[in-house]
């Protein structure tokens, strides 16, 4: 009965059917909606800061920071995206006393869908308005994919849902239009789809870190 109710609620969501519709939605958001989107930035940045400041799990974040300090890893945009995503997921899986702004019911997906966009915008000094719209685009694309695959399945949600949303959001952030966003989604889906979930634990950090820079490579 509960599953049937959830299915009915999804059917009533009335989500946009294509990228052109999504672009119209995100470009028409008002001040109140922007304020809600700012919470994504604040909450997830607080979580990544927690992960960077303390060691959770095996401490992959500290290990990567050590490689940067020793000159063995480049301190560039892609490395910082990996570090921020890994720190957020590692802290969350380690029981950090900080919330994550979720997407489609998952905190780790929320981190993967938004943190790469936030880091890129800050690194390139992109204006807040563009950033907020890019985050919303990522959330919407992730939600649409989740409606097709289901909220819970054998598939890793970060690989098969939120990373594709992040690819769409990053493309818009960098000035991409409908065609480029569609191409980014197709490229991300062909490169990342099919990874199986092995359960919610520290290994989620490895998955999220690995796919956090895939949209940029594509």
SULUR-V955966 format. One record per residue. RES is the residue in one small letter. SS is DSSP state (hx for helix, st for strand, lp for the rest). OMEGA is omega in whole degrees, 0 to 359 (999 if undefined). Layout:
RES|SS|OMEGA / RES|SS|OMEGA
//
This chain:
x|lp|180 / x|hx|179 / x|hx|179 / x|hx|178 / x|hx|178 / x|hx|179 / x|hx|179 / x|hx|179 / x|hx|179 / x|hx|181 / x|hx|180 / x|lp|184 / x|lp|178 / x|lp|180 / x|lp|178 / x|lp|186 / x|lp|181 / x|lp|184 / x|hx|179 / x|hx|179 / x|hx|180 / x|hx|180 / x|hx|178 / x|hx|181 / x|hx|186 / x|hx|181 / x|lp|180 / x|lp|183 / x|lp|183 / x|lp|184 / x|hx|180 / x|hx|179 / x|hx|177 / x|hx|179 / x|hx|177 / x|hx|180 / x|hx|177 / x|hx|179 / x|hx|176 / x|hx|181 / x|hx|183 / x|hx|185 / x|hx|183 / x|hx|175 / x|hx|176 / x|hx|179 / x|hx|180 / x|hx|177 / x|hx|177 / x|hx|180 / x|hx|178 / x|hx|185 / x|hx|181 / x|lp|178 / x|lp|175 / x|lp|179 / x|lp|181 / x|lp|175 / x|lp|181 / x|hx|180 / x|hx|179 / x|hx|179 / x|hx|179 / x|hx|177 / x|hx|177 / x|hx|178 / x|hx|177 / x|hx|181 / x|hx|180 / x|lp|179 / x|lp|182 / x|lp|179 / x|lp|183 / x|lp|178 / x|lp|184 / x|lp|183 / x|hx|183 / x|hx|178 / x|hx|180 / x|hx|174 / x|hx|179 / x|hx|181 / x|hx|183 / x|hx|178 / x|hx|180 / x|hx|181 / x|hx|178 / x|hx|182 / x|hx|180 / x|hx|178 / x|hx|181 / x|hx|180 / x|hx|180 / x|lp|177 / x|lp|178 / x|lp|182 / x|lp|180 / x|lp|178 / x|lp|172 / x|lp|173 / x|lp|186 / x|lp|168 / x|st|182 / x|lp|174 / x|lp|183 / x|st|177 / x|hx|179 / x|hx|175 / x|hx|177 / x|hx|177 / x|hx|183 / x|hx|183 / x|hx|189 / x|hx|186 / x|hx|177 / x|hx|179 / x|hx|180 / x|hx|181 / x|hx|180 / x|hx|180 / x|hx|180 / x|hx|181 / x|hx|184 / x|lp|179 / x|lp|178 / x|lp|187 / x|lp|185 / x|hx|182 / x|hx|178 / x|hx|179 / x|hx|182 / x|hx|179 / x|hx|179 / x|hx|177 / x|hx|179 / x|hx|177 / x|hx|179 / x|hx|178 / x|hx|184 / x|hx|179 / x|hx|178 / x|hx|180 / x|hx|180 / x|hx|179 / x|hx|180 / x|hx|177 / x|hx|179 / x|hx|185 / x|hx|185 / x|lp|181 / x|lp|178 / x|lp|178 / x|lp|178 / x|lp|184 / x|st|174 / x|lp|183 / x|hx|180 / x|hx|179 / x|hx|193 / x|hx|181 / x|hx|191 / x|hx|178 / x|hx|177 / x|hx|175 / x|hx|178 / x|hx|178 / x|hx|178 / x|hx|181 / x|hx|179 / x|hx|180 / x|hx|177 / x|hx|180 / x|hx|183 / x|lp|174 / x|lp|180 / x|lp|177 / x|lp|184 / x|hx|183 / x|hx|181 / x|hx|179 / x|hx|176 / x|hx|179 / x|hx|179 / x|hx|178 / x|hx|180 / x|hx|180 / x|hx|180 / x|hx|181 / x|hx|181 / x|hx|183 / x|hx|191 / x|hx|187 / x|lp|172 / x|lp|181 / x|lp|185 / x|st|177 / x|lp|177 / x|lp|177 / x|lp|182 / x|lp|179 / x|lp|185 / x|lp|180 / x|hx|175 / x|hx|177 / x|hx|180 / x|hx|179 / x|hx|185 / x|hx|180 / x|hx|182 / x|hx|185 / x|hx|182 / x|hx|180 / x|lp|180 / x|hx|178 / x|hx|179 / x|hx|179 / x|hx|180 / x|lp|999
//
